[in-house]
């Protein structure tokens, strides 16, 4: 029986990092980045079977990571020192 699953224990974190990178650098929307990263099937199998609950969780975690990056940026003084 086919079902969505992560390939490795670290795959979920790698997926989130990929989404964050695509949003932050690639100027994609969050939904575009999630769809694109899922379609690559590098971290997961059967991405078309992912649950809505898991999608919401991934989106929330990626948004939290982006927020942390933005807060860190503001905290670094000019010149990076």
Secondary structure as a PSIPRED ss2 file (coil, helix, strand):
# PSIPRED VFORMAT (PSIPRED V4.0)

   1 X C   1.000  0.000  0.000
   2 X C   1.000  0.000  0.000
   3 X C   1.000  0.000  0.000
   4 X C   1.000  0.000  0.000
   5 X E   0.000  0.000  1.000
   6 X E   0.000  0.000  1.000
   7 X C   1.000  0.000  0.000
   8 X C   1.000  0.000  0.000
   9 X C   1.000  0.000  0.000
  10 X C   1.000  0.000  0.000
  11 X H   0.000  1.000  0.000
  12 X H   0.000  1.000  0.000
  13 X H   0.000  1.000  0.000
  14 X H   0.000  1.000  0.000
  15 X H   0.000  1.000  0.000
  16 X H   0.000  1.000  0.000
  17 X H   0.000  1.000  0.000
  18 X H   0.000  1.000  0.000
  19 X H   0.000  1.000  0.000
  20 X H   0.000  1.000  0.000
  21 X H   0.000  1.000  0.000
  22 X H   0.000  1.000  0.000
  23 X H   0.000  1.000  0.000
  24 X H   0.000  1.000  0.000
  25 X C   1.000  0.000  0.000
  26 X C   1.000  0.000  0.000
  27 X C   1.000  0.000  0.000
  28 X C   1.000  0.000  0.000
  29 X C   1.000  0.000  0.000
  30 X H   0.000  1.000  0.000
  31 X H   0.000  1.000  0.000
  32 X H   0.000  1.000  0.000
  33 X H   0.000  1.000  0.000
  34 X H   0.000  1.000  0.000
  35 X H   0.000  1.000  0.000
  36 X H   0.000  1.000  0.000
  37 X H   0.000  1.000  0.000
  38 X H   0.000  1.000  0.000
  39 X H   0.000  1.000  0.000
  40 X H   0.000  1.000  0.000
  41 X C   1.000  0.000  0.000
  42 X C   1.000  0.000  0.000
  43 X C   1.000  0.000  0.000
  44 X E   0.000  0.000  1.000
  45 X E   0.000  0.000  1.000
  46 X C   1.000  0.000  0.000
  47 X H   0.000  1.000  0.000
  48 X H   0.000  1.000  0.000
  49 X H   0.000  1.000  0.000
  50 X C   1.000  0.000  0.000
  51 X C   1.000  0.000  0.000
  52 X H   0.000  1.000  0.000
  53 X H   0.000  1.000  0.000
  54 X H   0.000  1.000  0.000
  55 X H   0.000  1.000  0.000
  56 X H   0.000  1.000  0.000
  57 X H   0.000  1.000  0.000
  58 X H   0.000  1.000  0.000
  59 X H   0.000  1.000  0.000
  60 X H   0.000  1.000  0.000
  61 X H   0.000  1.000  0.000
  62 X H   0.000  1.000  0.000
  63 X H   0.000  1.000  0.000
  64 X H   0.000  1.000  0.000
  65 X H   0.000  1.000  0.000
  66 X H   0.000  1.000  0.000
  67 X H   0.000  1.000  0.000
  68 X H   0.000  1.000  0.000
  69 X H   0.000  1.000  0.000
  70 X H   0.000  1.000  0.000
  71 X H   0.000  1.000  0.000
  72 X H   0.000  1.000  0.000
  73 X H   0.000  1.000  0.000
  74 X H   0.000  1.000  0.000
  75 X H   0.000  1.000  0.000
  76 X C   1.000  0.000  0.000
  77 X C   1.000  0.000  0.000
  78 X H   0.000  1.000  0.000
  79 X H   0.000  1.000  0.000
  80 X H   0.000  1.000  0.000
  81 X C   1.000  0.000  0.000
